[in-house]
Amino acid sequence: MKKRTSLAGLILALGLTVLSACGGGGSGEMQGSPRTGTAVLKIETTGVLAQGTMIGGIVVTGVLPSGVTVKATPDVQNHSVLVTDSGVVAASGVTKANASAFATYDPATGKVSILVYDQDGFGIGEFVTVTCDVASDASPTAGNFGLEGFTPKDLNGAQIDGLTPGYTVDIHDTRSTL
């Protein structure tokens, strides 16, 4: 039971960190701006875990470039917080089937604050996928994206040192080439 109690504390602490890091205001959708492409951001961990250590959860913020957004709607309890729509942010890669991902979005800063947790733990590698929209007048490159606030925790809620985040971006342009 100690594992679940500690994991519940981890989830609460990480969740509060995600929500407190999020600004508010506005809508995740840019009204009147046609979507012409997508950018798929995959975030990963690199480094070495101590023997017997599993990652229980990670908080990280993805920084999106100008012209790149995610679909999000106001939270039902706090309308100044935008929560990403279903399927926009998903646990992936090394996470297990019961892993969960939760994210908020601040269109004013272009930041997506992400929490991924798995009560069974996971290892090193890709752990979350974020599907973004690219506006018709935007030409982002992978180098225009960024990460900040990376905090991995073990199954007992203790911070894990020695891990670093990384990412890849696959940009799909659907503009017509007439």
ChimeraX attribute file (.defattr): number of C-alpha atoms within 10 A of each C-alpha:
attribute: neighborCount
match mode: 1-to-1
recipient: residues
	/A:1	6
	/A:2	8
	/A:3	13
	/A:4	13
	/A:5	13
	/A:6	18
	/A:7	24
	/A:8	16
	/A:9	15
	/A:10	24
	/A:11	23
	/A:12	12
	/A:13	13
	/A:14	24
	/A:15	21
	/A:16	12
	/A:17	18
	/A:18	22
	/A:19	19
	/A:20	12
	/A:21	18
	/A:22	22
	/A:23	17
	/A:24	18
	/A:25	14
	/A:26	15
	/A:27	19
	/A:28	21
	/A:29	15
	/A:30	15
	/A:31	7
	/A:32	6
	/A:33	12
	/A:34	12
	/A:35	19
	/A:36	16
	/A:37	18
	/A:38	19
	/A:39	22
	/A:40	18
	/A:41	22
	/A:42	22
	/A:43	23
	/A:44	20
	/A:45	19
	/A:46	14
	/A:47	12
	/A:48	13
	/A:49	16
	/A:50	10
	/A:51	6
	/A:52	5
	/A:53	16
	/A:54	20
	/A:55	25
	/A:56	28
	/A:57	29
	/A:58	26
	/A:59	23
	/A:60	22
	/A:61	24
	/A:62	22
	/A:63	18
	/A:64	23
	/A:65	20
	/A:66	17
	/A:67	17
	/A:68	22
	/A:69	25
	/A:70	29
	/A:71	20
	/A:72	21
	/A:73	19
	/A:74	20
	/A:75	13
	/A:76	10
	/A:77	7
	/A:78	10
	/A:79	13
	/A:80	17
	/A:81	23
	/A:82	27
	/A:83	26
	/A:84	24
	/A:85	17
	/A:86	11
	/A:87	12
	/A:88	19
	/A:89	27
	/A:90	20
	/A:91	25
	/A:92	21
	/A:93	17
	/A:94	17
	/A:95	24
	/A:96	17
	/A:97	10
	/A:98	11
	/A:99	21
	/A:100	18
	/A:101	21
	/A:102	21
	/A:103	26
	/A:104	29
	/A:105	33
	/A:106	26
	/A:107	24
	/A:108	12
	/A:109	14
	/A:110	20
	/A:111	23
	/A:112	27
	/A:113	28
	/A:114	29
	/A:115	27
	/A:116	26
	/A:117	30
	/A:118	22
	/A:119	23
	/A:120	17
	/A:121	20
	/A:122	21
	/A:123	18
	/A:124	19
	/A:125	17
	/A:126	20
	/A:127	24
	/A:128	24
	/A:129	22
	/A:130	22
	/A:131	20
	/A:132	19
	/A:133	21
	/A:134	26
	/A:135	20
	/A:136	16
	/A:137	12
	/A:138	14
	/A:139	15
	/A:140	17
	/A:141	12
	/A:142	16
	/A:143	10
	/A:144	12
	/A:145	18
	/A:146	15
	/A:147	17
	/A:148	13
	/A:149	16
	/A:150	16
	/A:151	19
	/A:152	25
	/A:153	23
	/A:154	22
	/A:155	26
	/A:156	21
	/A:157	21
	/A:158	13
	/A:159	16
	/A:160	17
	/A:161	13
	/A:162	11
	/A:163	16
	/A:164	14
	/A:165	19
	/A:166	15
	/A:167	18
	/A:168	15
	/A:169	18
	/A:170	13
	/A:171	19
	/A:172	13
	/A:173	16
	/A:174	12
	/A:175	10
	/A:176	6
	/A:177	4
	/A:178	3
